[in-house]
């Protein structure tokens, strides 16, 4: 079970990352992870399947990655119509392991980091 403190600690280890506002992480001013509570339209779209608890939004490389994560573990990962066509995933923070959270945040960071910075990070075995 992960917490916002886990997100903060993992993000803080990634180069050129800043928490611009509470629960809003960016690399070089590009958003890669954020708090994303469900809105009324999300709850209406999800119906009885609408989850409770803290929700993390995170960038993914593409929609294929998003749908693979959802297929792999729908108890943790989900999306809403708001994110149709957008490379981002929603995560039930209380259901993701810290190990999976770390992997997700690194991938989100890599999706948004400048190519040179990402290359340097990967060369250092990230």
KAPEZI-V783964 format. One record per backbone hydrogen bond with DSSP energy under -1.0 kcal/mol. CO is the residue of the C=O (numbers start at 0). NH is the residue of the N-H. E is the energy in kcal/mol with one decimal. If there is no record, write none. Layout:
BEGIN
CO_NH_E / CO_NH_E
END
This chain:
BEGIN
2_6_-2.0 / 3_7_-2.8 / 4_8_-2.5 / 5_9_-2.6 / 6_10_-2.8 / 7_11_-2.1 / 10_13_-1.7 / 13_16_-1.1 / 15_27_-1.7 / 17_19_-1.1 / 17_25_-2.6 / 20_23_-1.4 / 22_34_-2.4 / 23_19_-1.3 / 24_31_-2.5 / 24_32_-1.5 / 25_17_-2.4 / 26_29_-1.8 / 29_26_-2.4 / 31_58_-2.1 / 32_24_-3.0 / 33_56_-3.9 / 38_42_-2.6 / 39_43_-2.4 / 40_44_-2.3 / 41_45_-2.6 / 42_46_-2.0 / 45_48_-1.9 / 46_49_-1.9 / 53_92_-1.8 / 54_35_-2.9 / 55_90_-2.4 / 56_33_-2.4 / 57_88_-2.7 / 61_65_-1.6 / 62_66_-2.8 / 63_67_-1.9 / 64_68_-2.3 / 65_69_-2.2 / 66_70_-2.3 / 67_71_-2.3 / 68_72_-2.3 / 72_75_-1.9 / 72_76_-2.5 / 75_91_-2.7 / 77_89_-2.5 / 79_82_-1.8 / 80_83_-1.8 / 82_85_-2.2 / 85_87_-2.2 / 86_59_-2.0 / 88_57_-2.2 / 89_77_-2.3 / 90_55_-2.4 / 90_92_-1.2 / 91_94_-2.3 / 92_1_-1.5 / 96_100_-2.5 / 97_101_-2.3 / 98_102_-1.9 / 99_103_-2.6 / 100_104_-2.8 / 101_105_-2.4 / 102_106_-2.3 / 103_107_-2.5 / 104_108_-2.7 / 105_109_-2.8 / 106_110_-1.9 / 108_112_-2.5 / 113_117_-2.7 / 114_118_-2.6 / 115_119_-2.3 / 116_120_-2.4 / 117_121_-2.8 / 118_122_-2.3 / 119_123_-1.2 / 120_125_-2.4 / 121_124_-1.7
END
